[in-house]
């Protein structure tokens, strides 16, 4: 089966480079337009189901996309919620550097391993329910980055922009990345705003640490 991971549209906190995590910030008008654009691109293909994180920025994105691709309301799964960033949530890049300089640990931050432990079984369950079908999963940058690091280890993935699309195949019990920023959907990048690392100082710091 095919599973397409989609990042939600932009929010005002994304625009301000303020870390969101579990904080429930709604889409802004740019984010809604990104979701419509992503939905129109996905509408080029037939789809059988759409799933979403419960956070409003993802759920509204998924609802807009569902309308564009001709599906009913998204199925909400709590396990698809964004990574928890603990005491970094609500902070800007500069505030992060002041409060947690250098390698200072961020209290309450969820590890990428923990994200995978809660998200990957849910994706496997989705795959098992949709043999030989195509499914859209709308989630968050931290979640998508964590999952791609596991199913496509050793690769340095590029921008995870708001509204971006990443295609995955599930076959013989395992996932395989088809395309990061799926080539047929590259048009979505022309509507992109900053990517995850630009918007999230914690993710950017960890990306540097893993090089």
NORSUL-V572881 format. One line per field, one symbol per residue. burial: # if it has 16 or more other ideal C-beta (glycine too) atoms within 10 Angstrom, else .. A space follows every 50 residues. Layout:
burial: ???
This chain:
burial: ###########.##..#####.#.#.##.##########.##....#.## ###.#.##########.##.#..##.#.########.##.#.#..#...# .....#..##.#..##.###..#..##..#...################. ##....#.##########.#....#.#..###..#..#..###.###.## ######.....
